[in-house]
Amino acid sequence: MSKSDVYLLAIESSCDDTAAAVLHNDKVLSNVVARQSIHEEYGGVVPELASRAHQQNIVPVIDVALKKANIDKSQLKAIAFTQGPGLMGSLLVGTSFAKSLSLALNVPLIAVNHMHAHILAHFIDEEGFDKPEFPFLALTISGGHTQIVKVNSFFDMEIIGETTDDAVGEAFDKSAKILGLPYPGGPLIDQLAKEGNPKRFTFTKPKVEGLNFSFSGLKTQILYFVQKNVKENPNFIEENKADVCASIQNIIIEILMEKLKLAVAETGINQIAIGGGVSANSGIRTTLKNAESKYGWKTFIPKFEYTTDNAAMIGIVGYYNYLENRFNDASIVSKARIEF
Protein backbone atom coordinates (compact mmCIF):
# COMPACT_ATOMS: atom_id res chain seq x y z
CA MET A 1 0.00 0.00 0.00
CA SER A 2 1.47 3.38 -1.04
CA LYS A 3 1.25 6.67 0.81
CA SER A 4 -1.49 7.67 -1.59
CA ASP A 5 -3.60 4.77 -0.30
CA VAL A 6 -3.76 5.24 3.46
CA TYR A 7 -6.50 4.02 5.81
CA LEU A 8 -6.30 5.83 9.13
CA LEU A 9 -8.34 5.58 12.34
CA ALA A 10 -8.77 8.77 14.38
CA ILE A 11 -9.93 9.06 18.00
CA GLU A 12 -11.20 12.23 19.71
CA SER A 13 -11.98 12.40 23.45
CA SER A 14 -10.98 15.88 24.60
CA CYS A 15 -14.21 16.81 26.38
CA ASP A 16 -17.59 15.06 26.55
CA ASP A 17 -17.94 13.60 23.04
CA THR A 18 -16.43 10.21 22.25
CA ALA A 19 -15.64 10.18 18.53
CA ALA A 20 -13.97 7.92 16.00
CA ALA A 21 -13.46 8.34 12.27
CA VAL A 22 -11.91 6.35 9.45
CA LEU A 23 -10.24 8.24 6.60
CA HIS A 24 -8.99 6.99 3.25
CA ASN A 25 -6.30 9.56 2.50
CA ASP A 26 -8.08 12.94 2.94
CA LYS A 27 -11.59 11.52 2.45
CA VAL A 28 -13.84 10.63 5.39
CA LEU A 29 -15.35 7.14 5.22
CA SER A 30 -17.03 7.32 8.62
CA ASN A 31 -17.35 9.92 11.38
CA VAL A 32 -19.10 8.63 14.51
CA VAL A 33 -19.83 10.68 17.64
CA ALA A 34 -21.37 9.50 20.93
CA ARG A 35 -22.68 12.50 22.85
CA GLN A 36 -23.10 12.55 26.63
CA SER A 37 -26.46 13.98 27.73
CA ILE A 38 -25.86 13.52 31.47
CA HIS A 39 -24.09 16.90 31.76
CA GLU A 40 -27.31 18.76 30.91
CA GLU A 41 -28.54 18.01 34.45
CA TYR A 42 -25.55 19.87 35.90
CA GLY A 43 -25.50 22.87 33.55
CA GLY A 44 -22.00 22.06 32.31
CA VAL A 45 -19.52 19.24 31.73
CA VAL A 46 -18.58 17.23 34.84
CA PRO A 47 -15.03 15.90 34.16
CA GLU A 48 -15.34 12.71 36.23
CA LEU A 49 -18.62 11.73 34.57
CA ALA A 50 -17.17 12.56 31.14
CA SER A 51 -14.17 10.24 31.55
CA ARG A 52 -16.38 7.38 32.78
CA ALA A 53 -18.69 7.78 29.78
CA HIS A 54 -15.67 7.76 27.43
CA GLN A 55 -14.62 4.40 28.90
CA GLN A 56 -18.08 3.00 28.17
CA ASN A 57 -18.35 4.51 24.68
CA ILE A 58 -14.91 4.17 23.10
CA VAL A 59 -15.05 0.49 22.06
CA PRO A 60 -18.54 0.60 20.48
CA VAL A 61 -17.82 3.95 18.77
CA ILE A 62 -14.64 2.63 17.14
CA ASP A 63 -16.40 -0.59 16.20
CA VAL A 64 -19.21 1.35 14.47
CA ALA A 65 -16.68 3.63 12.71
CA LEU A 66 -14.85 0.63 11.23
CA LYS A 67 -18.10 -1.06 10.19
CA LYS A 68 -19.46 2.11 8.55
CA ALA A 69 -16.18 2.53 6.67
CA ASN A 70 -16.48 -1.12 5.62
CA ILE A 71 -12.87 -1.93 6.47
CA ASP A 72 -11.13 -4.32 8.83
CA LYS A 73 -8.75 -2.99 11.48
CA SER A 74 -5.93 -4.96 9.79
CA GLN A 75 -6.15 -2.48 6.87
CA LEU A 76 -5.31 0.50 9.09
CA LYS A 77 -1.95 2.16 8.46
CA ALA A 78 -1.94 4.56 11.45
CA ILE A 79 -3.85 5.62 14.57
CA ALA A 80 -4.31 9.35 15.24
CA PHE A 81 -5.63 10.68 18.54
CA THR A 82 -6.20 13.93 20.41
CA GLN A 83 -3.27 14.63 22.73
CA GLY A 84 -4.74 17.90 24.06
CA PRO A 85 -5.88 20.44 25.03
CA GLY A 86 -8.89 19.18 26.96
CA LEU A 87 -10.05 17.48 30.16
CA MET A 88 -7.26 15.28 31.45
CA GLY A 89 -9.44 12.31 32.39
CA SER A 90 -11.18 12.36 29.02
CA LEU A 91 -7.93 12.68 27.08
CA LEU A 92 -6.37 9.75 28.94
CA VAL A 93 -9.11 7.37 27.76
CA GLY A 94 -8.51 8.18 24.07
CA THR A 95 -4.72 8.26 24.44
CA SER A 96 -4.55 4.89 26.24
CA PHE A 97 -6.80 3.21 23.69
CA ALA A 98 -4.88 4.70 20.74
CA LYS A 99 -1.55 3.54 22.18
CA SER A 100 -2.85 0.01 22.80
CA LEU A 101 -4.35 -0.32 19.33
CA SER A 102 -1.23 1.09 17.67
CA LEU A 103 0.86 -1.48 19.54
CA ALA A 104 -1.51 -4.36 18.79
CA LEU A 105 -1.67 -3.59 15.06
CA ASN A 106 2.00 -2.53 14.86
CA VAL A 107 1.12 0.72 13.07
CA PRO A 108 2.37 4.28 13.74
CA LEU A 109 0.84 6.48 16.42
CA ILE A 110 0.11 10.15 15.67
CA ALA A 111 -0.63 12.71 18.40
CA VAL A 112 -2.80 15.64 17.29
CA ASN A 113 -3.35 19.11 18.77
CA HIS A 114 -7.13 19.55 19.02
CA MET A 115 -6.97 23.23 17.99
CA HIS A 116 -4.84 22.46 14.91
CA ALA A 117 -7.53 19.96 13.96
CA HIS A 118 -10.32 22.56 14.07
CA ILE A 119 -8.30 24.65 11.61
CA LEU A 120 -7.21 21.85 9.28
CA ALA A 121 -10.73 20.36 9.10
CA HIS A 122 -11.00 22.58 6.00
CA PHE A 123 -8.62 20.20 4.19
CA ILE A 124 -10.97 17.22 4.36
CA ASP A 125 -11.93 16.29 0.81
CA GLU A 126 -15.61 17.20 0.85
CA GLU A 127 -17.70 17.85 -2.24
CA GLY A 128 -18.84 21.48 -2.47
CA PHE A 129 -16.25 22.76 0.03
CA ASP A 130 -13.11 24.58 -1.13
CA LYS A 131 -9.78 24.28 0.66
CA PRO A 132 -7.95 27.49 1.68
CA GLU A 133 -4.51 28.29 0.26
CA PHE A 134 -1.56 29.09 2.53
CA PRO A 135 -1.16 31.52 4.15
CA PHE A 136 -4.64 32.11 5.55
CA LEU A 137 -6.18 33.43 8.76
CA ALA A 138 -8.17 31.08 10.98
CA LEU A 139 -10.69 32.21 13.57
CA THR A 140 -11.03 29.37 16.08
CA ILE A 141 -14.06 29.88 18.29
CA SER A 142 -15.24 27.36 20.87
CA GLY A 143 -16.26 26.93 24.49
CA GLY A 144 -12.63 27.02 25.57
CA HIS A 145 -10.85 29.06 22.90
CA THR A 146 -11.07 32.26 20.90
CA GLN A 147 -8.04 32.74 18.65
CA ILE A 148 -6.95 34.35 15.42
CA VAL A 149 -4.25 32.19 13.89
CA LYS A 150 -1.93 32.91 10.97
CA VAL A 151 -1.66 29.57 9.17
CA ASN A 152 1.49 29.38 7.03
CA SER A 153 1.44 25.63 6.38
CA PHE A 154 0.08 22.38 7.81
CA PHE A 155 2.76 22.47 10.51
CA ASP A 156 3.46 26.20 10.89
CA MET A 157 0.77 28.18 12.73
CA GLU A 158 1.06 31.31 14.83
CA ILE A 159 -1.53 32.75 17.24
CA ILE A 160 -1.72 36.50 16.52
CA GLY A 161 -4.72 37.22 18.75
CA GLU A 162 -6.58 35.44 21.54
CA THR A 163 -8.94 35.99 24.43
CA THR A 164 -7.46 37.47 27.58
CA ASP A 165 -10.14 35.86 29.74
CA ASP A 166 -13.26 33.94 28.67
CA ALA A 167 -13.86 32.23 25.34
CA VAL A 168 -16.70 33.24 23.03
CA GLY A 169 -18.51 29.94 23.58
CA GLU A 170 -18.53 30.60 27.31
CA ALA A 171 -20.01 34.07 26.67
CA PHE A 172 -22.86 32.45 24.73
CA ASP A 173 -23.47 29.70 27.30
CA LYS A 174 -23.29 32.00 30.35
CA SER A 175 -25.61 34.52 28.68
CA ALA A 176 -28.06 31.69 28.01
CA LYS A 177 -27.84 30.65 31.67
CA ILE A 178 -28.61 34.24 32.76
CA LEU A 179 -31.73 34.04 30.57
CA GLY A 180 -32.74 30.74 32.17
CA LEU A 181 -32.05 28.65 29.05
CA PRO A 182 -30.87 25.04 29.52
CA TYR A 183 -27.30 23.84 28.85
CA PRO A 184 -25.80 23.99 26.28
CA GLY A 185 -27.31 27.42 25.72
CA GLY A 186 -25.26 28.75 22.80
CA PRO A 187 -27.30 26.94 20.10
CA LEU A 188 -30.54 28.11 21.77
CA ILE A 189 -29.43 31.76 21.63
CA ASP A 190 -28.70 31.26 17.92
CA GLN A 191 -32.14 29.73 17.38
CA LEU A 192 -34.02 32.48 19.26
CA ALA A 193 -31.91 35.23 17.66
CA LYS A 194 -33.40 34.38 14.26
CA GLU A 195 -36.79 35.62 15.51
CA GLY A 196 -35.49 38.76 17.26
CA ASN A 197 -34.33 42.31 16.50
CA PRO A 198 -30.51 42.51 16.86
CA LYS A 199 -30.61 46.30 17.28
CA ARG A 200 -33.25 46.34 20.04
CA PHE A 201 -30.80 46.37 22.96
CA THR A 202 -27.32 47.88 22.94
CA PHE A 203 -24.24 46.48 24.68
CA THR A 204 -20.81 48.09 24.87
CA LYS A 205 -17.83 46.50 23.13
CA PRO A 206 -14.88 45.84 25.44
CA LYS A 207 -11.78 47.90 24.69
CA VAL A 208 -8.94 45.46 24.11
CA GLU A 209 -5.74 46.41 22.34
CA GLY A 210 -4.52 44.75 19.16
CA LEU A 211 -6.03 41.48 17.99
CA ASN A 212 -6.91 40.14 21.44
CA PHE A 213 -10.43 39.57 22.76
CA SER A 214 -12.18 39.86 26.12
CA PHE A 215 -15.64 38.53 26.94
CA SER A 216 -15.78 38.56 30.74
CA GLY A 217 -16.87 42.23 30.91
CA LEU A 218 -19.59 41.61 28.34
CA LYS A 219 -20.95 38.70 30.40
CA THR A 220 -21.13 40.95 33.48
CA GLN A 221 -22.79 43.69 31.42
CA ILE A 222 -25.47 41.24 30.20
CA LEU A 223 -26.03 39.97 33.77
CA TYR A 224 -26.59 43.51 35.15
CA PHE A 225 -28.77 44.43 32.17
CA VAL A 226 -31.06 41.42 32.73
CA GLN A 227 -31.17 41.88 36.54
CA LYS A 228 -32.09 45.58 36.19
CA ASN A 229 -34.87 44.92 33.68
CA VAL A 230 -36.29 41.94 35.56
CA LYS A 231 -36.44 44.07 38.71
CA GLU A 232 -38.56 46.62 36.82
CA ASN A 233 -40.60 43.97 34.98
CA PRO A 234 -40.59 40.35 36.28
CA ASN A 235 -41.76 39.16 32.82
CA PHE A 236 -38.99 41.00 30.97
CA ILE A 237 -37.09 37.87 29.83
CA GLU A 238 -40.18 36.03 28.58
CA GLU A 239 -41.54 39.10 26.77
CA ASN A 240 -38.20 40.03 25.14
CA LYS A 241 -36.29 36.74 24.90
CA ALA A 242 -35.81 36.72 21.09
CA ASP A 243 -34.71 40.38 20.99
CA VAL A 244 -32.28 39.93 23.90
CA CYS A 245 -30.76 36.83 22.24
CA ALA A 246 -30.48 38.63 18.88
CA SER A 247 -28.83 41.64 20.55
CA ILE A 248 -26.34 39.44 22.45
CA GLN A 249 -25.47 37.51 19.30
CA ASN A 250 -25.13 40.75 17.35
CA ILE A 251 -22.59 42.31 19.76
CA ILE A 252 -20.52 39.08 19.85
CA ILE A 253 -20.43 38.95 16.04
CA GLU A 254 -19.44 42.64 15.90
CA ILE A 255 -16.54 42.00 18.32
CA LEU A 256 -15.30 39.04 16.24
CA MET A 257 -15.61 40.86 12.91
CA GLU A 258 -13.88 43.99 14.19
CA LYS A 259 -10.80 41.96 15.17
CA LEU A 260 -10.86 39.97 11.92
CA LYS A 261 -10.90 43.20 9.87
CA LEU A 262 -7.92 44.44 11.88
CA ALA A 263 -6.07 41.12 11.34
CA VAL A 264 -6.64 41.34 7.56
CA ALA A 265 -5.36 44.95 7.55
CA GLU A 266 -2.26 44.04 9.57
CA THR A 267 -1.31 40.85 7.70
CA GLY A 268 -2.55 41.61 4.20
CA ILE A 269 -4.13 38.13 4.15
CA ASN A 270 -7.77 38.10 3.04
CA GLN A 271 -8.45 34.35 3.15
CA ILE A 272 -10.43 33.63 6.32
CA ALA A 273 -11.40 30.20 7.67
CA ILE A 274 -13.47 29.55 10.80
CA GLY A 275 -13.43 26.51 13.04
CA GLY A 276 -14.51 25.28 16.46
CA GLY A 277 -17.91 24.61 17.99
CA VAL A 278 -19.12 28.22 17.84
CA SER A 279 -18.51 28.28 14.06
CA ALA A 280 -21.79 26.32 13.89
CA ASN A 281 -23.57 29.58 14.83
CA SER A 282 -25.73 30.62 11.87
CA GLY A 283 -25.30 34.36 12.52
CA ILE A 284 -21.50 34.09 12.43
CA ARG A 285 -21.60 31.91 9.30
CA THR A 286 -23.91 34.34 7.45
CA THR A 287 -21.88 37.41 8.48
CA LEU A 288 -18.63 35.78 7.35
CA LYS A 289 -20.14 34.73 4.02
CA ASN A 290 -21.41 38.29 3.46
CA ALA A 291 -17.86 39.56 4.09
CA GLU A 292 -16.82 38.09 0.73
CA SER A 293 -18.76 40.73 -1.20
CA LYS A 294 -18.52 43.40 1.50
CA TYR A 295 -14.73 43.32 2.05
CA GLY A 296 -13.45 41.23 -0.86
CA TRP A 297 -12.44 38.35 1.39
CA LYS A 298 -12.39 34.67 0.46
CA THR A 299 -14.08 32.86 3.34
CA PHE A 300 -14.14 29.18 4.28
CA ILE A 301 -16.91 27.76 6.45
CA PRO A 302 -16.63 24.07 7.40
CA LYS A 303 -19.31 21.47 6.88
CA PHE A 304 -21.58 21.54 9.93
CA GLU A 305 -20.49 18.10 11.24
CA TYR A 306 -16.84 19.23 11.33
CA THR A 307 -17.50 22.27 13.55
CA THR A 308 -18.21 20.60 16.90
CA ASP A 309 -15.74 18.08 18.34
CA ASN A 310 -15.33 15.16 15.94
CA ALA A 311 -12.69 12.64 14.95
CA ALA A 312 -12.62 13.39 11.21
CA MET A 313 -10.71 16.61 11.91
CA ILE A 314 -8.21 14.64 14.03
CA GLY A 315 -7.87 12.21 11.13
CA ILE A 316 -7.03 14.87 8.53
CA VAL A 317 -4.19 16.19 10.71
CA GLY A 318 -3.08 12.59 11.21
CA TYR A 319 -3.05 12.03 7.45
CA TYR A 320 -0.78 15.02 6.72
CA ASN A 321 1.52 13.96 9.55
CA TYR A 322 1.60 10.46 8.10
CA LEU A 323 2.73 11.80 4.73
CA GLU A 324 5.68 13.50 6.46
CA ASN A 325 6.52 10.50 8.70
CA ARG A 326 5.72 12.61 11.78
CA PHE A 327 5.03 9.81 14.24
CA ASN A 328 5.05 9.46 18.04
CA ASP A 329 6.16 6.62 20.28
CA ALA A 330 4.34 5.14 23.27
CA SER A 331 6.00 7.61 25.67
CA ILE A 332 3.75 10.43 24.39
CA VAL A 333 1.46 11.78 27.12
CA SER A 334 -1.90 13.57 27.21
CA LYS A 335 -1.79 17.27 28.03
CA ALA A 336 -4.70 19.32 29.39
CA ARG A 337 -2.85 22.40 28.13
CA ILE A 338 -0.64 22.12 25.09
CA GLU A 339 1.66 24.46 23.21
CA PHE A 340 0.09 25.65 20.01
Solvent accessible surface area in square Angstrom, and as a share of the most:
residue,aa,sasa,rsa
1,M,124,0.56
2,S,68,0.44
3,K,82,0.35
4,S,81,0.52
5,D,51,0.27
6,V,1,0.01
7,Y,37,0.14
8,L,1,0.01
9,L,0,0.00
10,A,0,0.00
11,I,1,0.01
12,E,0,0.00
13,S,2,0.01
14,S,4,0.02
15,C,39,0.24
16,D,27,0.14
17,D,15,0.08
18,T,0,0.00
19,A,1,0.01
20,A,0,0.00
21,A,0,0.00
22,V,0,0.00
23,L,0,0.00
24,H,52,0.23
25,N,28,0.15
26,D,30,0.16
27,K,99,0.42
28,V,32,0.18
29,L,67,0.34
30,S,6,0.04
31,N,32,0.16
32,V,22,0.12
33,V,43,0.24
34,A,25,0.20
35,R,148,0.54
36,Q,19,0.08
37,S,76,0.49
38,I,69,0.35
39,H,2,0.01
40,E,99,0.44
41,E,142,0.63
42,Y,129,0.49
43,G,34,0.33
44,G,20,0.19
45,V,41,0.24
46,V,42,0.24
47,P,73,0.46
48,E,95,0.43
49,L,39,0.19
50,A,0,0.00
51,S,16,0.11
52,R,135,0.49
53,A,16,0.12
54,H,0,0.00
55,Q,118,0.53
56,Q,137,0.61
57,N,33,0.17
58,I,8,0.04
59,V,87,0.50
60,P,68,0.43
61,V,10,0.06
62,I,10,0.05
63,D,60,0.31
64,V,60,0.34
65,A,0,0.00
66,L,22,0.11
67,K,140,0.59
68,K,138,0.58
69,A,12,0.09
70,N,134,0.69
71,I,21,0.11
72,D,79,0.41
73,K,101,0.43
74,S,86,0.56
75,Q,70,0.31
76,L,3,0.02
77,K,69,0.29
78,A,0,0.00
79,I,0,0.00
80,A,0,0.00
81,F,0,0.00
82,T,2,0.01
83,Q,19,0.09
84,G,0,0.00
85,P,16,0.10
86,G,27,0.26
87,L,50,0.25
88,M,82,0.37
89,G,33,0.32
90,S,0,0.00
91,L,0,0.00
92,L,86,0.43
93,V,17,0.10
94,G,2,0.02
95,T,5,0.03
96,S,60,0.39
97,F,53,0.22
98,A,0,0.00
99,K,52,0.22
100,S,68,0.44
101,L,24,0.12
102,S,12,0.08
103,L,146,0.73
104,A,83,0.64
105,L,43,0.21
106,N,138,0.71
107,V,24,0.14
108,P,42,0.27
109,L,7,0.04
110,I,1,0.00
111,A,19,0.15
112,V,2,0.01
113,N,15,0.08
114,H,13,0.06
115,M,5,0.02
116,H,36,0.16
117,A,0,0.00
118,H,3,0.01
119,I,2,0.01
120,L,1,0.01
121,A,4,0.03
122,H,14,0.06
123,F,11,0.04
124,I,4,0.02
125,D,55,0.29
126,E,38,0.17
127,E,165,0.74
128,G,78,0.75
129,F,82,0.34
130,D,93,0.48
131,K,76,0.32
132,P,5,0.03
133,E,126,0.56
134,F,70,0.29
135,P,63,0.39
136,F,0,0.00
137,L,0,0.00
138,A,2,0.02
139,L,2,0.01
140,T,0,0.00
141,I,0,0.00
142,S,14,0.09
143,G,48,0.46
144,G,55,0.53
145,H,49,0.22
146,T,1,0.00
147,Q,12,0.05
148,I,0,0.00
149,V,0,0.00
150,K,52,0.22
151,V,0,0.00
152,N,46,0.23
153,S,40,0.26
154,F,43,0.18
155,F,73,0.30
156,D,71,0.37
157,M,24,0.11
158,E,91,0.41
159,I,52,0.26
160,I,43,0.22
161,G,2,0.02
162,E,76,0.34
163,T,27,0.16
164,T,89,0.51
165,D,64,0.33
166,D,26,0.13
167,A,4,0.03
168,V,0,0.00
169,G,4,0.04
170,E,52,0.23
171,A,0,0.00
172,F,5,0.02
173,D,42,0.22
174,K,81,0.35
175,S,0,0.00
176,A,1,0.01
177,K,132,0.56
178,I,42,0.21
179,L,6,0.03
180,G,66,0.63
181,L,23,0.12
182,P,92,0.58
183,Y,60,0.23
184,P,62,0.39
185,G,2,0.02
186,G,12,0.11
187,P,87,0.55
188,L,52,0.26
189,I,0,0.00
190,D,15,0.08
191,Q,109,0.48
192,L,39,0.19
193,A,12,0.09
194,K,142,0.60
195,E,133,0.59
196,G,18,0.17
197,N,68,0.35
198,P,55,0.35
199,K,143,0.60
200,R,114,0.41
201,F,32,0.14
202,T,126,0.73
203,F,13,0.05
204,T,89,0.52
205,K,70,0.30
206,P,38,0.24
207,K,196,0.83
208,V,37,0.21
209,E,158,0.71
210,G,41,0.40
211,L,15,0.07
212,N,53,0.27
213,F,1,0.00
214,S,16,0.10
215,F,0,0.00
216,S,43,0.27
217,G,41,0.39
218,L,1,0.01
219,K,31,0.13
220,T,60,0.35
221,Q,56,0.25
222,I,0,0.00
223,L,62,0.31
224,Y,137,0.52
225,F,40,0.17
226,V,6,0.04
227,Q,98,0.44
228,K,124,0.52
229,N,28,0.15
230,V,49,0.28
231,K,179,0.76
232,E,120,0.54
233,N,50,0.26
234,P,111,0.70
235,N,86,0.44
236,F,14,0.06
237,I,36,0.18
238,E,126,0.57
239,E,114,0.51
240,N,17,0.09
241,K,42,0.18
242,A,24,0.18
243,D,27,0.14
244,V,0,0.00
245,C,0,0.00
246,A,4,0.03
247,S,2,0.01
248,I,0,0.00
249,Q,13,0.06
250,N,37,0.19
251,I,9,0.05
252,I,0,0.00
253,I,20,0.10
254,E,57,0.26
255,I,8,0.04
256,L,3,0.01
257,M,18,0.08
258,E,82,0.37
259,K,15,0.07
260,L,1,0.00
261,K,81,0.35
262,L,72,0.36
263,A,0,0.00
264,V,22,0.13
265,A,80,0.62
266,E,110,0.49
267,T,44,0.26
268,G,66,0.63
269,I,18,0.09
270,N,71,0.36
271,Q,32,0.14
272,I,0,0.00
273,A,0,0.00
274,I,1,0.01
275,G,2,0.02
276,G,0,0.00
277,G,26,0.25
278,V,18,0.10
279,S,0,0.00
280,A,21,0.16
281,N,11,0.06
282,S,37,0.24
283,G,16,0.15
284,I,8,0.04
285,R,46,0.17
286,T,78,0.46
287,T,41,0.24
288,L,1,0.01
289,K,101,0.43
290,N,82,0.42
291,A,1,0.01
292,E,49,0.22
293,S,106,0.68
294,K,146,0.62
295,Y,82,0.31
296,G,46,0.44
297,W,16,0.06
298,K,87,0.37
299,T,3,0.02
300,F,10,0.04
301,I,29,0.15
302,P,6,0.04
303,K,65,0.28
304,F,130,0.54
305,E,73,0.33
306,Y,9,0.03
307,T,0,0.00
308,T,46,0.27
309,D,30,0.15
310,N,1,0.00
311,A,0,0.00
312,A,0,0.00
313,M,0,0.00
314,I,0,0.00
315,G,0,0.00
316,I,0,0.00
317,V,8,0.05
318,G,0,0.00
319,Y,22,0.08
320,Y,33,0.13
321,N,15,0.08
322,Y,25,0.10
323,L,60,0.30
324,E,106,0.47
325,N,94,0.48
326,R,115,0.42
327,F,79,0.33
328,N,51,0.26
329,D,96,0.50
330,A,69,0.53
331,S,87,0.56
332,I,34,0.17
333,V,86,0.49
334,S,5,0.03
335,K,91,0.38
336,A,43,0.34
337,R,218,0.80
338,I,44,0.22
339,E,162,0.73
340,F,59,0.25
